[in-house]
Amino acid sequence: MTLPALDARLEAVLRLIRADIHADIGSDHAHLPVALLRRGHIRRGVIVELNPGPLAHARRNVALAGLCGQLEVRHGNGLDPLAPGEVPSVSMTGMGALTMRGILERGAARQVRPDAVTVQPNDDPRSLRDWALGAGYHLRAERLASGHWTYPVLRFERAEGPDPAYEGLPRDAARRYGPLLLREGDALLRRQVHADVTRLTPLAAPGRPAALELATAQAALTWLEAQPSLDAGVER
């Protein structure tokens, strides 16, 4: 069976994952783990689904793909179906960042702390970056993918000490927009920062939350515009 091609956001997630055993949490249609296995990014996978409809959908697609021996579909909430140390790599896509953070924190309370976590939240990923900073994970890669809106994709890995990704950057801007994306001068990020400055400027009366957000966007813009290697070929 040939499943539909991955969209840009799931393709971006796939490119950041390489593991012997990997779990996709809230997989829905199971397209991502099937593609991971078929392209050789993983050797074996676990698919976790809570709701009956997506659970049946995932089981059906895994069976139709002929991968039941390599992809196991489990019913459960978040990381609950995983034993401590069982799966070194997990992914979550298409959820809110706070939902993902809650899943990771509840897993850690059960000693389920994967070595690598790849996430694609549907909103501001700042809470996930903050979680990683406090939970002993470093940001190893991040991407932006185009779709209905711009989707952030991040990969964290367990590591000791302060995360070097944030060194030398304006902290709030790095937490909001991504330290690695700021360093790379990603074109999608530049457009996002410019759009945020334009949107927030008329809203940022003193004392309003928009004033703090505008200051963060302006700090990101100032940092980006100070990087001489980012000027060529970027639309302003």
Beta strands, then each sheet from edge to edge (+ up, - down):
strand 1: 19-25
strand 2: 42-49
strand 3: 71-75
strand 4: 89-95
strand 5: 116-121
strand 6: 137-145
strand 7: 151-158
sheet 1: 3+ 2+ 1+ 4+ 5+ 7- 6+
end
